[in-house]
Amino acid sequence: MKSGRTDVDVVVVGAGPNGLTAAARLAVAGRRVLVLEAASTIGGGSRTKPLADGAVYDVCAAVHPFGAASPAFAELDLAAHGVQWLHAPVALAHPFDDGDAAVLYRDLADTSAGLGHDAQRWDATVGHFARDWDRVRHLVLGPVARALVHHPLQMARFGMLAGLPAAAAVRLFRTREARALVAGLAAHSGVSLRQPATAGVALALAAAAHAVGMPVAAGGSQSIVDALVAVITANGGTIECDRHITSLSELPRAPITLLDVTPGQFADLAGLPAPRWKHGVAAWKIDMLVSAPMPWVATACASATTVHLGGEHAEVAQAEAETARGEVPGHPYVIVTQPSVVDASRAPAGHHVIWAYRHVPNGCTADTATAGIEAQFDRFAPGWRDLVVHRRVTTATDYAAYNPSYIGGDIAGGAMTPWQTVARPRLALDPYRTKVPGVWLCSQSTPPGPGVHGMSGWHAAGSVLSEKR
């Protein structure tokens, strides 16, 4: 029996981007909403914290192509509540050992022009979906089963490429630049690039980059969740922090409950058997305050908000394959962001904030993981060590402690295996509704998966609103 308050229609557990988006949609729809957060502050994977000397850093998510593309954020008008997307001259740079780099611009024509023999192929594949992004984003940012039913022709064309392993998709291109861009984007998935559907990760990210860019949020990713809170409170909702829930029976009485948690956590809360749900690789990150711009050998990197370190596409694939096998490669694939390239508020004058993470096996405790990131900096930005003013390392164990939903340091809410990409957490037109009456999942363990876009919460709230009362 639930106890406590009886003056709410909806209880949302978890104040990450998805829980807050669900709460915001329901509050705007006139429901009396209460959000409960175990931590002392809201934000989940979208928190921004002090680093040193007035600099701030994003604890987890930093660059937001799907946030800028999010129908949920647009509908809730987060811009009116302070969210501002900032775009660098270069969306993404991927340097090579000879000092050149593959470059992804927001402008499709500029990107294609830099891909030589692959210009037409890039335009015909990635460009096709970027030009049709207003429709494609609903395929990318929603349940696969629903897209198959409601948009079969569009989904068939997208799926022909998206369902491929990235290792096969790179063979569509001839230049090292195009192949490196595909491999680097696909490697965001955290699985072997030989796995089916990894090409879809690359295709979705590249199309979004051309359609809406790869921006950072002015002031930090915290501004996104702060804007969601503003929408909730403006519509009568309430948020309570330091509310750690261990059982559904501890929740206030309400006809509707939404949980921004993993499937395993839901099972624990509901007293159900543990589900068949696989958690993926973990994150291991370095945040730095440096006294000058990073001394990148490839000049394009200096103007980019995102830099992929890993060399040729085959080296990226090898590093991710080794990680998937439980190894900690000495030359990992590293994702770097440089928000202060376009956001001077992130660091003191003349200084820059550098955010860099790699994948490691789930639960990894190997200190060599830090050295691997540093080795890639040595390789592509020699001299960087002399610029470091402050450094903070966040290990897989640290991430697990930071957020109980980051099981073993898995910041994606579950491995992006082929099945868990299509059936997240189950194959259904409405995968948000659980077997417990009145309870919905709204976390990144539901479609469309990882990222600060709020769409998992948006769709879960839509399921609630469609419920016949």
N, C-alpha and C positions, 0 to 999 in steps of 0.2 A: 504494500500500500504506500503510495506517495504521500509525503507529508509536507507541511509548511504552507507557503503562500498559495492562495487559490484565486488570485486576481490577474492571472495571466492566461493567454490562449496558447502561447508557444514558449517552450524552454529550449534554448540552444546551448549545447555544451561545447565550449571551445571558441575562443575569440581570435582565431586565425582568419586569413582573408576569406576562406569559404564559409566558415561559421558566421562571420560578420555580414557577408553578402546575403546569405540566406535570411539572416535576421533583418537586414535592411529591406529586402524585397517584401517580406511579410509585414514589417512595420508600415511600409508605404501602402500596403494593401489593407491597412486598418486593423491588423491583429495586434493584440497586446503582447509584447515580446520581452522576455527576460533572457539575457546572455550570461552564462556562468563560465568564468575562466579560472583555471587552477593557478596560473602564475600571478605575480603582483602587477603585471602590465599586460596590455593587449598586444596582439601582433602576430604571434606564431612565426612563420617564415618570412614575415615582412617587417621585422623590427629594425630600427636604426639606433645605434648606441654610440656613446663617446669612445674615441680611440686614444687620443693624446693631444695635448696642446691645442685644444679647441677643435680638432678634427673629429669627424664622425664616420662610422662605417656601417654597412649593411651586414647584419649577422648572417643572413642566408641569401635570399633572392636579391638581385641587384639590377638586372637588365630585364625589360618587360615588353617584348614584342607582343605576347598574347594579352598582356594587360592593356596595351594601347589598342589592341584589336577587340577587346572584350565587349560583347553586347551588353553584359550586365553593368559594367562600369559606365558605359555610355547611357544606358537607360536610367541609372541612378544619378547621373550627372555629377560624377566625382570632381569634374573640373570646377564646378561651382563651389565646391568645398575645399579647394586648394590644390588639387592634383594637377601638376604641370609636367608634361613630357618634354624632355630635353634630348635633342639629337646631335650627335657629333658629325663632323664632315665624313668620317668613315664609320660605317656600322660595325664592320668586322674585318680584322686583318689576320692573316695566317702566314707567318714568316717562314722562310726557308734558310738553310745554312749559308747560301751564297749571298744573302742580303736582300733578295727580292721577297715579295709577299703576294699571296692571293688576296684580293680585296673585294669585299662585298659592300657595295654602296646601297643606300636606299633607292637610288635611281636605277632602274633596270637597265637602261641603255648604257649607262656608265659602267655598270658591272660587266655586261656582255662585251663591251669594247675592250675590256682588260683580259678577256678569256681567249683571245686569238681564234684558233680553229673551232673552239667550242662556243663561240658567240651565238650562232644560230640555234644550236642544240639547247643552250641554257634558256634562250628566249622561248623556245618551243615547249620546254618542259616546265621549268620554274615560272617563267614569264606567263605562261597560259593560266596558271592558277593564281598568280599575283594579280593579273588583270581582272579575274573573276572572284576576287577575294571576298566581296560582300556576301556571296553565296557559299564560297568554299569554307569560310570561317565557321559557318554553322555545321559543316561536316567535321572540321577539325576540333571544334570546341563543344562537342556534344556526344551522346552515346552512339557508338557505331551501329548497334542494332536499329536504333531509331532512324539513323541516316539511311541505312539500307532499305528500310520500308518506305520512307517518305521522299527520298532523293536517289532512287536506284541508278539512274543513268549517270548522274554526277558522281555518285559514289563508285560506280564501276570504273569510270575513267581515272578518278583519283586513286582508287584501290589498285589498279594495274601497276602503277609505279610504287605507291606507298607500301604495298605488301611485300616488295622485294627486300632482300638483305641489302644493306648499304654496300657490302663488298661486291655485289652484283651491279648495283646502280652506278658505282664509280666507273664501270666499264662502258657506260654509255658515253663517257667523255674521253677526250684524247689528251688534254693538257693537264699538267700536274696541278695547275691552279684550280681548275674546276673540280678535279678529283679530291684535292685537299679540302676545299670548301664543303663538299658533300660528306667526306669522312668526318671532319671536325664537327659539323652540325649533327650528324647522326650519332656521334659519340656522346652527345648530351644524354642519350638514353641510358647510359651506364651498363650496357650489355655488349656482348660480342657483336661486331659489325657483320658477322656471318648469320646473324639471327634474322628471320623474317620480320618484316615491318619496320626495321631500323631505317630503311630508305624513307619511310613516311615521316619520321622525326625530322630528317634533313629537309625534305620537301616542304613540310609545314612551316618550319622555322625560316627557310629561305623565302618562301612566298610571303610570309608575314613581314619579313624584313623589307621586302620591296614594297609591300602594300602600306605598311604603317610605320616601318623603321624598327630599330632595336634601341629604344630610348631608356634613359634612366629617369627616375622621378626626382624632381627638384627637391633638394633638402634631404633626400633619402627615401627608401621604400616605406618607412614609417608613415609618410604622408598619405599613402593609399589606405591603410587601415584607419588612420585618424579621420579621413574623409568618410569612410563607412560608418564610423562611430557617430559622426555629425549627422548623417542621414538617419540613423537609428534613433538617436535622442531627439532629433527634430520631429520625429513622428511618434513620440511617446514611449519609445523603448528604453529599457534599463540594462546596464551592464554592471556585473559584480565580479571583481577579481578576488584572488585568494580563496576560490571556492573549488576545492579538490573533490571530485565526485568519484566514488569507488563502486557504486551500485545505482541502478536506475531507481531503486527504492528510496534513495536519498533525495531525489528531485522533488521540487514543488509540484503540486497537482496541476496538471495542464493536459488538455486533450491531445496536444501535439508536442513531440520531442524530436529535435534534430541533433545529431552527434557529429562533430567535426573530429573524428577519431578513426583509427585503422580498424579493419574487420576483426582483428584479434582483440583489440581493446573493447569493441562493441560486445563481443562474445563474453568477455570478462564482466562488463557492466550488466549484461542481461542474464548472466549465469548459464550461458549456453556452451556447448562443446567448442573447442578451438577450431576455427575454419581452416580449410586448405588454402593458405595464403602465404606466398613466398615474399620475403623481404630481400631487397637487392643490395647492391654495393653501397658503401658508406661514403660520406664526404670527409675530406681532410683539407683544411684551409689555412692560408696565411693572409693576414691583413697587415698592411704596412703604411706608415706615414713616411714619405720620402721628401728630401729637401729640394728636389728639382724633378723635372720630367724624367721618366725612365729612359735610359740611354739605349733605346732600341736600335739595332743595326739596320733593320728595315724601316725606312722613314714613314711608311704608311701606318705603322703601329702607333706612332706618336699622336695621330689624329683620330684614333679609334676608341670607342667606348668598350669594345670587346676584342680581345686578342686570344687566338687559339695557338698554344704551343705544343708542337708534336712532330714537326717536320713533314716529310712526305706522307701521303695517305696510307701507305702500307705500314709505316711506323706507328701511326695513330691506331690503326686496326690491331697491330700486334700488342700494343700497350693495353688496350681495352680487353683483348682476349686473355692476356696473362692475368689481368685483374679479375676477370670473370672466373678464372681457374683457381683463385685464391692466392695469387702471387702479388708482390708489391714491386713492380718494375722500377728500376733506377732511373729510367727516362720516361716518365708517364706523360699522358695527354693532360694538359693543364689549361683550364679556362681562366682567363684573366679579365677583370673589368677595371676601367679607369674612369670612374664617374666624375672626378674633378677636371677631366678634360673639357667638360661642358658645364660643370656645376661648381663654381668657385666657393660656394658656401660649405663644401665638404671639408676644406682644409685651410690652414693659414695661408696668407699671400705667398705665392711662389712655391708652395708645397703641393704634394699630390697624395691622394689615397689610392693604394693598390690593393685589390681584392683578388685572390687567386686560389682555386681549389682543384683537387684531383680526386679521382675515384680510388678507393681502397676496398679490400674485402670487408664484408659486414663484420662489425665488432673488432676491426683491426686495432692493434696496439703497437705496431712497429714504428719506432721513432724514425726509421729510414724514410718514411713517407714524406717527412718535411724536407729531407735532403734531396729527394727526387724533384720537388718543386723548385728548390734552389738551383739544382743542376740545369733545369730548363731556363731559368733566368740567366745563369752564367752563359749559357749557349746563345741566347738571342738578345740579351741586354747586358753584355759584359761591363763591369764597373758599377752595377746597381748596388752592391753591398756598401759602397762608400757613401751612398745617399740616405741610408736607412736611419731615420730618427727614432722610430718606435716600431715594434713588431709584435703581433699577437698570433699565436697558433691555436687553432681549434681542431681538436682531434675527433675521430669517430666517436670515442667515448664521451667527449665534451658535448657533441651534438645530441647524443642519446640522453645526456643529463639535462641539456638545455630544453628539450621538448620531448615529453614522453611518447609522442607519436613518431619520433625518429628512431625507430627500433634498430639498435645496433649501429646507429649513425646513418641509416637510410632516410634521406631527406625527401624522397619521392613518394612515400606512402605505400611502397610495394614495388617489387621488381617489374620492369617493363618487358616481361616475357611476351611472346605472341598471344598466349591465352589471356594474360592479365592486362594486355593492351586492349583486346577486343571485349573481354568479359571482365569488367572492373566494377565491383567485385564479383559480378555474375552476369551472364548473358541474358539481357531482358530489355524490353522497351522502357521499363522503369526500374533501373537498377538501384535506385535510391531508397525505395521502400524496403523495409526489413520484414522478417517473419514475425516480429513482435508488433502487435497492433498499436498504431499511433506513434511508431518510432521510425525515423528516416536517418540514413547516413548522408552526410553532406561534405565529406572530406575529399582530399586528392586521391584517396583510394577508390573513388568513383569517377566516372567520366567527367571531363576529358583527361583527368590525371594531373600530374605535377605542373606547377607554375602559379604565379600570382595573377590570376585572371578572374577569380571568383565564380567561374562558371559551374563548378561542382555544387556550390551552395545555391547558385541561381536556379539550376535545374531541379535540385531537391526541393526548393521552396515552390517552384512551379508545380511539382508533383503534389505538394501539400495543398496548393490553391485549387488544383483540379479535383481534389477529394470531394465527393458528394456528402454534404452535411445533412 
